Amino acid sequence: MAEVLVLAERDASGEVKKVTFELLTAARRLGEPSVVWTGPGAEGARAQLAEYGAAKVYSVNSGDFAGFVTAPAAELLASLVSEKSPAAVLVAGTNDAKETAARLAVKTGSGVLTDAVNVTSEGGGITAEQLNFGGAFTVHSSVRAGTPVITLRPGAVTAEPSAAVAEVEKVPFTASDEAKLARVTDLAPAVKGGRPDLREAQIVVSGGRGTGSADGFKIIEDLADSLGAAVGASRAVVDAGWYPHQFQVGQTGETVSPQLYVAVGISGAIQHRAGMQTSKTIVAINKDAEAPIFDIADYGVVGDLFTVLPSLIEDINEHKS
Amino acid sequence: MNIVVCMKQVPDTEVERSLNPRDNTVDRAGVDGVINYLDEFAIEEALKIAEAAGSSEVTILTMGPEKASDSIRKALSMGADKAVHVIDDALAGSDAVESSLVLAEALKVTGFDLVVFGCESTDARTGLVPAMVAERLGVPQLTLASKVDVSGSEVTVQRVTDNGVATVTGNLPAVVSVNEKINEPRYPTFKGIMAAKKKPVKVLTLSDISVDAGQVGLDNATSWVDDSAARPQRQAGQVVKDEGDGGARIAGFLAERKFI
């Protein structure tokens, strides 16, 4: 079976990120996955990688991957592509991995497909499914040059176990001087709150202009916590400085497609819908009965969020106990 | 310092956008073109760096059809000094790999100390091009920046990724991409708009930048859209008016759907 390279993702504490298992699950649809492990800890991660179907783990324990921006990882992948001739290279749709994919595509003269929500293989041809313009279009695309390089949207593919051996193979590799031009001198790891990651969350609760202030926005966090959800915010909220920028959902923020999206005090302009309209179920609360968010909501309540939410939170908490 | 901002004209995100049924490329003819939202931050940052450094020049580099000249004028009215517009019929439908080639070759022709990008475009949203251009030019990739400091020949950025915020340093010449946290883009002033009319816009074709027509455009694209279909519109569900029972009704809906 054709080999498929999967670039593993770890968080700041060294834990294998969930998206790595999603990548392995997707890679099995195309062939036999081999993990590319950049940095320390391959042996420690082996059991987990085996559980999700990694046949091999190419391990390079070098500080260069953390010490320099994306170029060393792209160089390693390019050398593995030329040596192993894989059917495809799958990486996560995270910032670092996407830019690594960009450099890899140039190095190997390959096409790259970003933000895939699924991959399939038919008659030797590999196809990625993508959602364009915030999910207004479904697109199938393929690569016409080199080795397909595909970035996978986190959370789009459900990770499914399938046991394999995950044989660890140490790969000799030294990053070139050209790959060491952008030096990382410090890293402040993302602060992990108690809430799930916005892009990976099953439930997202987002607040908009209707919350009125940074203080008013706190009730969005309360509702999110009662549901074990991630918190999102509309552009209006972020622009007003009521909530940090990294939580913005929409055209110019994150694109999310959780099982449940609760839009509170959000009118539902195209800008916002582009970031959330592929959610499985949408619930909306808004004062304005004409708000466009109600056109796409599965369930909507026209009312003041400051009277609806407290009783909703109470009911949810009661339901839990 | 010679600062070049790579700017893209994109379809306005405030209106419905679509794909051409014929070749699945972005429909640019049917909608108004605007400066890619994130590129406005790149222009602002370039202007600020130029103002701080003194004796600097900011050039707007755009690859795109004739129509993109509106957006180039707007960028000039914000304060950029001049522009380079790469226009060639052969460029239509170019993907990220091809676009990065064109931009890199155009940058070699115009010369540069610092190249500034917005971190992605709002139409394709691949976010690939800045890293690709850095790779092609063999210069430091200082991308996804929420802060840029230029000190002598050294550039330091705060790089914001899923993993956190990294401090990244490299030497000029370099490629930078910025996110929308970095600054507040200025609006063109009346004086700026008047001045922009007289600012030079140099037009380059593929032969001017030594790129072969066989390396670009839809026919030579490295990635290809096989099919596209508009997804069915979501249907509005039940909407009720809160009569003091709004919270309870939502809780009921969530319980029915097994969310609680």
Interface residues (C-beta under 8 A of the other chain):
Chain A: D11 A12 V69 T70 A71 A74 T94 N95 D96 K98 E99 T100 A101 A102 R103 A105 V106 K107 G109 S110 G111 V112 L113 T114 D115 T127 L131 N132 F133 G135 A136 F137 T138 V139 H140 S141 S142 V143 R144 A145 G146 E178 L181 A182 R183 V184 T185 D186 L187 A188 P189 A190 I203 L227 H245 Q246 Q251 T252 Q259 L260 A269 I270 Q271 A274 Q277 T278 T281 I282 V283 I285 A289 F294 D295 I296 A297 D298 Y299 G300 V301 V302 G303 D304 T307 V308 L309 P310 S311 L312 I313 E314 D315 I316 H319 K320
Chain B: T13 E14 V15 E16 R17 S18 L19 N24 Y37 L38 D95 A96 V97 S100 T122 R125 T126 G127 L128 V129 P130 A131 M132 A134 E135 R136 G138 V139 P140 Q141 L142 T143 L144 T156 R159 V160 T161 D162 N163 G164 V165 A166 T167 V168 T169 G170 N171 A174 E180 K181 A221 T222 S223 W224 V225 D226 D227 S228 A229 A230 R231 R234 A236 G237 Q238 V239 V240 K241 D242 G244 G246 G247 A248 R249 I250 A251 F253 L254 A255 R257 F259 I260
